Amino acid sequence: EPEVTQTPSHQVTQMGQEVILRCVPISNHLYFYWYRQILGQKVEFLVSFYNNEISEKSEIFDDQFSVERPDGSNFTLKIRSTKLEDSAMYFCASSYDPYEQYFGPGTRLTVT
Amino acid sequence: AQSVTQLGSHVSVSEGALVLLRCNYSSSVPPYLFWYVQYPNQGLQLLLKYTSAATLVKGINDFEAEFKKSETSFHLTKPSAHMSDAAEYFCAVRAPQYSDDKIIFGKGTRLHILP
C-alpha cells in the first residue's frame, strides 16, 4: 500500500540554523500539508499546498517557514532560522482530494 | 470556526472490555469528522471519517463512531479491546468547503489496555 514517507526521522539542530524537512507524498496525490505537534500538545495545521502554491497557512507559518515541491515528487518544509520553540514533531500529509489526508511518520526536530 | 474537545487525556480499559473515547465538536457548519490513531513512533492513521452520509460510521479494526448532531458528539467505540489497541487517538474536524481543507485536531486520548 502506498504511503507518505518523511526524512529524516530525527533532526537535531542548533538555534539559528536552517533545516529542511523532506516528505515524499503518495504519487497521485494533489494536495499536500504540513502539521506539527509540540510535545504534549495537539497536532496543529501549518500549511496546505495545491497546484504549486500555498492554498492556506496558519498564523504559526510565519516568514521563517517556506514550502516547496522542487521536483514533482518531494515536498519540503524549510525553517530558515530555527528557534527553541520550533522543537516538535512535524508531519507531512497528502491527499488526492481534501477529504482524506494520509500522514507520514513524522520528523522529530530538536533545536538546542 | 471548528474545534474539537476530547474528554480524558488518558483512558484505561481491560482487555475484552468496551472502549469508549469521547469527542465533542464545535462547528458553525455541518462538519466532516475524523478519528486518527497514532501508534508509538508512527504517523497518524485514519480510523474512520464522517462526511455527512450515514451517522454511524464503521472504521478499521472494529472501531466505529456515531455522529450525533443534537449532542455535537462523535464518540469512538469498540466492543472488545485488544492489547494492540493501545495508542493515542485523535478526534479531528474540518469544514466541508474546498477553501478550508485544514484538519483541526483535538488534544488526543491515550488508550491503555490492562491485561
Contacts between the chains, C-beta under 8 A, distances in Angstrom:
chain1	res1	chain2	res2	distance
A	4	B	43	7.2
A	6	B	43	8.0
A	31	B	101	6.7
A	33	B	102	7.4
A	35	B	103	7.7
A	35	B	105	7.9
A	41	B	107	7.2
A	42	B	90	7.7
A	42	B	105	5.0
A	42	B	106	6.3
A	42	B	107	4.5
A	42	B	108	6.5
A	43	B	44	7.2
A	43	B	90	6.5
A	43	B	92	8.0
A	43	B	105	4.1
A	43	B	108	7.9
A	44	B	105	7.4
A	45	B	102	4.0
A	45	B	103	6.5
A	45	B	104	7.0
A	48	B	101	5.8
A	48	B	102	6.1
A	55	B	101	7.3
A	56	B	99	7.9
A	56	B	100	7.0
A	56	B	101	7.0
A	56	B	102	5.9
A	58	B	102	7.3
A	91	B	43	6.3
A	91	B	44	6.5
A	93	B	44	7.8
A	98	B	94	7.8
A	98	B	98	6.1
A	98	B	101	3.6
A	99	B	32	6.5
A	99	B	49	7.2
A	99	B	51	6.0
A	100	B	46	6.3
A	100	B	49	6.5
A	101	B	46	7.7
A	101	B	103	6.3
A	102	B	46	7.4
A	103	B	36	7.5
A	103	B	43	4.4
A	103	B	44	3.9
A	103	B	45	7.3
A	104	B	43	5.1
A	105	B	41	7.5
A	105	B	42	5.6
A	105	B	43	4.1
A	106	B	43	5.6
